[in-house]
Structures are given as structure tokens and as C-alpha cells.
Amino acid sequence: MHTSKTIILLTMFFSALSSAECLKDGQDVTFMGTISRETFPGPPNYESIDDGDAPETYWVLTISTPQCVTAESMESDTRYEVAKSTTRFQLAFEDANIYKSQKNLVENSAVVEGQLFAGHSGHHHTKVLISVKSIKPVIQ
């Protein structure tokens, strides 16, 4: 009897812990990581640059601690897991001039502040992206 209560309590604890650990689509985050410039296949098929798809170059932030991210389905309003353990986030900028003005950040450490969103188009090349509000170099 005592063992079954312990198992139930442990199950409830770990269920709450695992759902609490996941970040949510729309959540504001601040991550420190390394910025890379990556080229992905774009239109028309989003499969292969060698086979004729247009190249699309974006910045990706890679962090050291894997993150779980959930989102709400647009069709059913239920929550689902977008990424169980991701360390890579494509960066989305409102102002494309950031690529030129902050090019010194590529292959360096940076602090990125922004809002998470689940990838939902062919132009989104990681499962979760960050709509960037601020990006700064890590001063060492």
C-alpha cells in the first residue's frame, strides 16, 4: 500500500517536472550560444540546392543545454511537443539589415533575446525559431 502511494506521487512529480521544463511557443527567452551562418534549400521544393532549389541563408543560434519546446496546435487547440531536445534555433529578424550590421557575430558567442515560435513554413529550417528582439556579442 505504501509503495503504490510512493509510485503515484513520484509519477505526479516527474510529470509536473517534465511539463514544467518545456518552453512554450510565444515565450520570451534569453539564450547565450554560438551564431552560425547556414544555407538551406529553398523554393521550389525545399529539398536540394544541387537539384535546383534556391539557396536560403539564415543565422542559427546553437546553445549548450537542450531545450524541450511545446506549442498549441492551430487546428485543435491542443498542446504538442515541437522539439523534445533541441539546441538549434533559426533566428528571425524584422530588419534584414541586422545580417550586415552584426556580421561580426557569426562564429562567435552572442546573447539573443526574443520570442520562440514553432517552425511552420518551408522557410523555417529548425523546429523552433526565435523572433529576435535583441542580439549582442558576449564580452569576454
C-alpha positions as CSV (number, residue, x, y, z in Angstrom):
1,M,0.0,0.0,0.0
2,H,2.8,2.4,1.0
3,T,4.8,1.5,-2.2
4,S,1.8,2.3,-4.5
5,K,1.3,5.7,-2.9
6,T,5.0,6.4,-3.4
7,I,4.9,5.4,-7.1
8,I,1.8,7.6,-7.7
9,L,3.4,10.6,-6.0
10,L,6.7,10.1,-7.9
11,T,4.8,9.8,-11.2
12,M,2.9,13.0,-10.5
13,F,6.1,14.7,-9.5
14,F,8.0,13.7,-12.7
15,S,5.0,14.5,-14.9
16,A,4.9,18.0,-13.4
17,L,8.6,18.4,-13.7
18,S,8.8,17.3,-17.3
19,S,6.0,19.6,-18.4
20,A,7.5,22.5,-16.4
21,E,10.8,22.0,-18.1
22,C,9.4,22.6,-21.6
23,L,9.4,26.1,-23.0
24,K,6.3,27.3,-24.8
25,D,5.7,28.7,-28.3
26,G,5.3,32.5,-27.8
27,Q,7.5,32.5,-24.6
28,D,10.2,35.2,-24.2
29,V,13.7,33.8,-23.9
30,T,17.2,34.8,-23.4
31,F,19.9,32.4,-24.7
32,M,23.6,32.5,-24.9
33,G,25.2,30.5,-27.7
34,T,27.2,30.5,-30.9
35,I,25.9,32.1,-34.1
36,S,26.4,30.3,-37.4
37,R,25.5,31.2,-40.9
38,E,23.9,28.3,-42.7
39,T,22.5,27.8,-46.2
40,F,19.4,25.7,-46.7
41,P,17.4,24.6,-49.8
42,G,14.5,26.9,-50.5
43,P,11.9,27.1,-53.3
44,P,10.5,25.4,-55.2
45,N,10.9,22.0,-53.4
46,Y,13.0,22.9,-50.2
47,E,15.0,19.7,-50.6
48,S,18.2,20.1,-52.5
49,I,20.2,23.1,-53.8
50,D,22.1,20.7,-56.1
51,D,18.8,19.7,-57.7
52,G,17.8,23.3,-58.3
53,D,16.2,24.7,-55.2
54,A,17.2,28.3,-54.4
55,P,19.7,28.7,-51.5
56,E,18.4,30.4,-48.4
57,T,20.9,31.6,-45.9
58,Y,20.0,32.3,-42.3
59,W,21.6,32.6,-38.9
60,V,21.2,29.8,-36.4
61,L,21.9,30.0,-32.7
62,T,23.3,26.9,-31.1
63,I,23.1,26.7,-27.3
64,S,24.7,24.1,-25.0
65,T,21.7,23.0,-22.9
66,P,19.0,21.1,-24.9
67,Q,15.5,22.5,-24.6
68,C,12.1,21.0,-24.8
69,V,9.5,23.2,-26.6
70,T,5.8,22.9,-26.9
71,A,3.2,24.7,-29.0
72,E,-0.5,24.9,-29.4
73,S,-2.0,23.3,-32.5
74,M,-3.7,25.8,-34.8
75,E,-6.2,23.1,-35.8
76,S,-7.2,21.6,-32.5
77,D,-6.1,24.0,-29.8
78,T,-4.2,21.1,-28.1
79,R,-0.6,21.4,-26.9
80,Y,2.0,19.3,-28.6
81,E,5.8,18.8,-28.4
82,V,7.6,20.7,-31.1
83,A,11.1,19.6,-30.0
84,K,11.9,17.2,-27.3
85,S,15.6,18.2,-27.1
86,T,16.8,21.0,-29.3
87,T,19.9,23.1,-29.2
88,R,19.5,24.9,-32.6
89,F,17.2,27.9,-33.3
90,Q,16.9,29.7,-36.6
91,L,16.9,33.4,-35.9
92,A,14.2,35.6,-37.5
93,F,14.8,39.3,-37.8
94,E,12.3,42.0,-38.6
95,D,15.1,44.1,-40.1
96,A,17.3,42.2,-42.6
97,N,20.0,44.9,-42.2
98,I,21.0,43.1,-39.0
99,Y,22.8,40.5,-41.1
100,K,25.2,43.3,-42.3
101,S,25.4,45.4,-39.2
102,Q,26.0,42.5,-36.9
103,K,28.0,40.2,-39.2
104,N,30.9,40.1,-36.7
105,L,28.7,37.9,-34.5
106,V,28.9,34.9,-37.0
107,E,31.0,32.1,-35.5
108,N,31.1,33.9,-32.2
109,S,29.2,33.8,-28.9
110,A,26.1,36.0,-28.5
111,V,23.2,36.7,-26.2
112,V,19.9,36.5,-28.1
113,E,16.6,37.8,-26.6
114,G,13.4,37.1,-28.3
115,Q,10.2,35.1,-28.6
116,L,10.0,31.4,-29.5
117,F,7.8,30.2,-32.3
118,A,7.3,26.8,-33.9
119,G,8.6,26.4,-37.5
120,H,5.6,26.2,-39.8
121,S,6.8,27.0,-43.3
122,G,9.3,25.8,-45.8
123,H,11.5,28.8,-44.9
124,H,11.8,27.6,-41.3
125,H,14.7,25.2,-41.1
126,T,14.8,24.4,-37.4
127,K,11.9,23.1,-35.4
128,V,11.8,26.2,-33.2
129,L,12.8,29.7,-34.2
130,I,13.4,32.9,-32.3
131,S,11.9,36.2,-33.3
132,V,14.9,38.3,-32.3
133,K,14.3,41.4,-30.2
134,S,18.0,41.9,-29.2
135,I,21.3,40.3,-30.2
136,K,24.6,41.2,-28.5
137,P,28.1,39.9,-28.5
138,V,29.3,38.1,-25.4
139,I,32.0,40.3,-24.0
140,Q,34.9,38.3,-22.6
